[in-house]
Amino acid sequence: MKLYILLSFLALFPILWIVSIVILKKWKHVLKYSVLNVVFTLTYFIVIFYCMNDYFINDSYGLERIIYFVVLFIIQSLTSFIFALYYKYKLSNNVNQQRNTL
């Protein structure tokens, strides 16, 4: 039962990442934003799994690398989602201010 909760919790973060892109779909820089997120994720993957061999010298099963990658992806997903909410809130405030001035 605990494993299902953990896996569903971990599945939430890619969904948050996609939701943040959907929230920002009206933003003119959403394509750059999406590409930058994918580049960051690929960079995390390449650096952790191929370049940091000295850092994970005592990691015989590779679990530290996987956990490190998952934690970085969670941080990136949460940051992306918080940015999307902030931008949506900022955008809605700008629209409301423009309506009030008309």
PyRosetta script that sets phi, psi and omega in degrees:
from pyrosetta import init, pose_from_sequence

init()
pose = pose_from_sequence("MKLYILLSFLALFPILWIVSIVILKKWKHVLKYSVLNVVFTLTYFIVIFYCMNDYFINDSYGLERIIYFVVLFIIQSLTSFIFALYYKYKLSNNVNQQRNTL")
pose.set_psi(1, -42.4)
pose.set_omega(1, -179.4)
pose.set_phi(2, -65.8)
pose.set_psi(2, -32.9)
pose.set_omega(2, 179.1)
pose.set_phi(3, -65.5)
pose.set_psi(3, -39.6)
pose.set_omega(3, 178.3)
pose.set_phi(4, -64.7)
pose.set_psi(4, -37.4)
pose.set_omega(4, 177.5)
pose.set_phi(5, -66.0)
pose.set_psi(5, -43.9)
pose.set_omega(5, 178.7)
pose.set_phi(6, -62.9)
pose.set_psi(6, -45.3)
pose.set_omega(6, -179.5)
pose.set_phi(7, -66.6)
pose.set_psi(7, -38.2)
pose.set_omega(7, 177.2)
pose.set_phi(8, -69.1)
pose.set_psi(8, -34.1)
pose.set_omega(8, 175.5)
pose.set_phi(9, -65.1)
pose.set_psi(9, -41.8)
pose.set_omega(9, 178.4)
pose.set_phi(10, -69.7)
pose.set_psi(10, -30.8)
pose.set_omega(10, 177.6)
pose.set_phi(11, -72.0)
pose.set_psi(11, -18.3)
pose.set_omega(11, -179.8)
pose.set_phi(12, -67.9)
pose.set_psi(12, -31.7)
pose.set_omega(12, -173.4)
pose.set_phi(13, -71.6)
pose.set_psi(13, -42.1)
pose.set_omega(13, 172.3)
pose.set_phi(14, -63.5)
pose.set_psi(14, -32.2)
pose.set_omega(14, 177.0)
pose.set_phi(15, -66.5)
pose.set_psi(15, -41.2)
pose.set_omega(15, 175.9)
pose.set_phi(16, -60.9)
pose.set_psi(16, -37.9)
pose.set_omega(16, 179.4)
pose.set_phi(17, -63.6)
pose.set_psi(17, -44.2)
pose.set_omega(17, 179.3)
pose.set_phi(18, -68.8)
pose.set_psi(18, -39.9)
pose.set_omega(18, 178.6)
pose.set_phi(19, -63.0)
pose.set_psi(19, -37.5)
pose.set_omega(19, 178.5)
pose.set_phi(20, -64.6)
pose.set_psi(20, -35.6)
pose.set_omega(20, 176.9)
pose.set_phi(21, -70.2)
pose.set_psi(21, -37.4)
pose.set_omega(21, 177.3)
pose.set_phi(22, -66.2)
pose.set_psi(22, -39.4)
pose.set_omega(22, 178.3)
pose.set_phi(23, -62.9)
pose.set_psi(23, -36.4)
pose.set_omega(23, -176.8)
pose.set_phi(24, -91.0)
pose.set_psi(24, 15.2)
pose.set_omega(24, -174.0)
pose.set_phi(25, -64.3)
pose.set_psi(25, -23.3)
pose.set_omega(25, 178.1)
pose.set_phi(26, -85.6)
pose.set_psi(26, -9.3)
pose.set_omega(26, -179.0)
pose.set_phi(27, -75.6)
pose.set_psi(27, 139.9)
pose.set_omega(27, -175.7)
pose.set_phi(28, -73.4)
pose.set_psi(28, -16.7)
pose.set_omega(28, -178.9)
pose.set_phi(29, -105.0)
pose.set_psi(29, 21.3)
pose.set_omega(29, -175.4)
pose.set_phi(30, -66.1)
pose.set_psi(30, -32.7)
pose.set_omega(30, 178.7)
pose.set_phi(31, -67.5)
pose.set_psi(31, -44.0)
pose.set_omega(31, 176.6)
pose.set_phi(32, -62.4)
pose.set_psi(32, -40.3)
pose.set_omega(32, 179.5)
pose.set_phi(33, -61.8)
pose.set_psi(33, -44.9)
pose.set_omega(33, -179.5)
pose.set_phi(34, -66.3)
pose.set_psi(34, -44.7)
pose.set_omega(34, 179.4)
pose.set_phi(35, -63.7)
pose.set_psi(35, -40.5)
pose.set_omega(35, 178.9)
pose.set_phi(36, -63.9)
pose.set_psi(36, -39.4)
pose.set_omega(36, 176.7)
pose.set_phi(37, -63.8)
pose.set_psi(37, -42.1)
pose.set_omega(37, 178.6)
pose.set_phi(38, -66.0)
pose.set_psi(38, -40.2)
pose.set_omega(38, 178.3)
pose.set_phi(39, -63.6)
pose.set_psi(39, -42.3)
pose.set_omega(39, 177.0)
pose.set_phi(40, -61.0)
pose.set_psi(40, -43.0)
pose.set_omega(40, -179.6)
pose.set_phi(41, -64.6)
pose.set_psi(41, -43.2)
pose.set_omega(41, 177.1)
pose.set_phi(42, -65.0)
pose.set_psi(42, -36.9)
pose.set_omega(42, 177.2)
pose.set_phi(43, -64.5)
pose.set_psi(43, -44.3)
pose.set_omega(43, 175.5)
pose.set_phi(44, -56.2)
pose.set_psi(44, -47.6)
pose.set_omega(44, -177.1)
pose.set_phi(45, -60.7)
pose.set_psi(45, -48.6)
pose.set_omega(45, -177.7)
pose.set_phi(46, -65.4)
pose.set_psi(46, -44.5)
pose.set_omega(46, -177.9)
pose.set_phi(47, -66.8)
pose.set_psi(47, -44.3)
pose.set_omega(47, -176.1)
pose.set_phi(48, -70.7)
pose.set_psi(48, -44.1)
pose.set_omega(48, -173.0)
pose.set_phi(49, -89.5)
pose.set_psi(49, -17.7)
pose.set_omega(49, -176.5)
pose.set_phi(50, -121.7)
pose.set_psi(50, -25.6)
pose.set_omega(50, -172.2)
pose.set_phi(51, -108.0)
pose.set_psi(51, -19.0)
pose.set_omega(51, -174.5)
pose.set_phi(52, -100.7)
pose.set_psi(52, 48.4)
pose.set_omega(52, -177.4)
pose.set_phi(53, -69.2)
pose.set_psi(53, -35.0)
pose.set_omega(53, -179.9)
pose.set_phi(54, -71.7)
pose.set_psi(54, -31.0)
pose.set_omega(54, -179.1)
pose.set_phi(55, -69.9)
pose.set_psi(55, -36.6)
pose.set_omega(55, -177.7)
pose.set_phi(56, -104.3)
pose.set_psi(56, 43.5)
pose.set_omega(56, -174.2)
pose.set_phi(57, -68.9)
pose.set_psi(57, -30.4)
pose.set_omega(57, -178.8)
pose.set_phi(58, -94.8)
pose.set_psi(58, 9.0)
pose.set_omega(58, -177.4)
pose.set_phi(59, -94.5)
pose.set_psi(59, 87.3)
pose.set_omega(59, -174.1)
pose.set_phi(60, -73.9)
pose.set_psi(60, -30.0)
pose.set_omega(60, -178.4)
pose.set_phi(61, -97.1)
pose.set_psi(61, -12.4)
pose.set_omega(61, 179.9)
pose.set_phi(62, 84.3)
pose.set_psi(62, 12.7)
pose.set_omega(62, -177.8)
pose.set_phi(63, -70.9)
pose.set_psi(63, -35.2)
pose.set_omega(63, 178.4)
pose.set_phi(64, -62.2)
pose.set_psi(64, -40.0)
pose.set_omega(64, 178.6)
pose.set_phi(65, -63.1)
pose.set_psi(65, -44.3)
pose.set_omega(65, -179.7)
pose.set_phi(66, -64.7)
pose.set_psi(66, -44.3)
pose.set_omega(66, 179.7)
pose.set_phi(67, -65.0)
pose.set_psi(67, -41.3)
pose.set_omega(67, 178.0)
pose.set_phi(68, -61.0)
pose.set_psi(68, -43.6)
pose.set_omega(68, 178.3)
pose.set_phi(69, -64.5)
pose.set_psi(69, -43.9)
pose.set_omega(69, -179.8)
pose.set_phi(70, -64.0)
pose.set_psi(70, -42.3)
pose.set_omega(70, 179.3)
pose.set_phi(71, -63.7)
pose.set_psi(71, -43.2)
pose.set_omega(71, 177.7)
pose.set_phi(72, -64.4)
pose.set_psi(72, -37.8)
pose.set_omega(72, 177.8)
pose.set_phi(73, -67.6)
pose.set_psi(73, -37.5)
pose.set_omega(73, 176.8)
pose.set_phi(74, -64.2)
pose.set_psi(74, -44.4)
pose.set_omega(74, 178.8)
pose.set_phi(75, -62.2)
pose.set_psi(75, -43.2)
pose.set_omega(75, 179.7)
pose.set_phi(76, -65.2)
pose.set_psi(76, -42.0)
pose.set_omega(76, -179.9)
pose.set_phi(77, -65.0)
pose.set_psi(77, -44.0)
pose.set_omega(77, 178.6)
pose.set_phi(78, -65.4)
pose.set_psi(78, -41.9)
pose.set_omega(78, 177.9)
pose.set_phi(79, -62.8)
pose.set_psi(79, -42.0)
pose.set_omega(79, 178.6)
pose.set_phi(80, -63.2)
pose.set_psi(80, -43.6)
pose.set_omega(80, -179.8)
pose.set_phi(81, -67.0)
pose.set_psi(81, -41.1)
pose.set_omega(81, 178.4)
pose.set_phi(82, -64.5)
pose.set_psi(82, -40.7)
pose.set_omega(82, 176.4)
pose.set_phi(83, -62.0)
pose.set_psi(83, -42.3)
pose.set_omega(83, -179.8)
pose.set_phi(84, -63.3)
pose.set_psi(84, -43.0)
pose.set_omega(84, 177.6)
pose.set_phi(85, -64.7)
pose.set_psi(85, -41.7)
pose.set_omega(85, 178.1)
pose.set_phi(86, -62.1)
pose.set_psi(86, -45.1)
pose.set_omega(86, -178.9)
pose.set_phi(87, -66.0)
pose.set_psi(87, -39.9)
pose.set_omega(87, 177.8)
pose.set_phi(88, -64.0)
pose.set_psi(88, -42.4)
pose.set_omega(88, 178.4)
pose.set_phi(89, -64.7)
pose.set_psi(89, -43.2)
pose.set_omega(89, 178.6)
pose.set_phi(90, -63.6)
pose.set_psi(90, -42.3)
pose.set_omega(90, 179.5)
pose.set_phi(91, -65.5)
pose.set_psi(91, -41.1)
pose.set_omega(91, -179.9)
pose.set_phi(92, -68.6)
pose.set_psi(92, -33.6)
pose.set_omega(92, 176.5)
pose.set_phi(93, -68.0)
pose.set_psi(93, -38.4)
pose.set_omega(93, 178.2)
pose.set_phi(94, -65.1)
pose.set_psi(94, -40.0)
pose.set_omega(94, 179.0)
pose.set_phi(95, -66.7)
pose.set_psi(95, -41.9)
pose.set_omega(95, 178.6)
pose.set_phi(96, -64.7)
pose.set_psi(96, -38.1)
pose.set_omega(96, 177.9)
pose.set_phi(97, -66.8)
pose.set_psi(97, -37.7)
pose.set_omega(97, 178.8)
pose.set_phi(98, -68.4)
pose.set_psi(98, -36.4)
pose.set_omega(98, 177.9)
pose.set_phi(99, -67.5)
pose.set_psi(99, -37.2)
pose.set_omega(99, -179.5)
pose.set_phi(100, -69.1)
pose.set_psi(100, -30.9)
pose.set_omega(100, -178.7)
pose.set_phi(101, -79.1)
pose.set_psi(101, -19.5)
pose.set_omega(101, 179.1)
pose.set_phi(102, -77.5)
pose.dump_pdb("model.pdb")
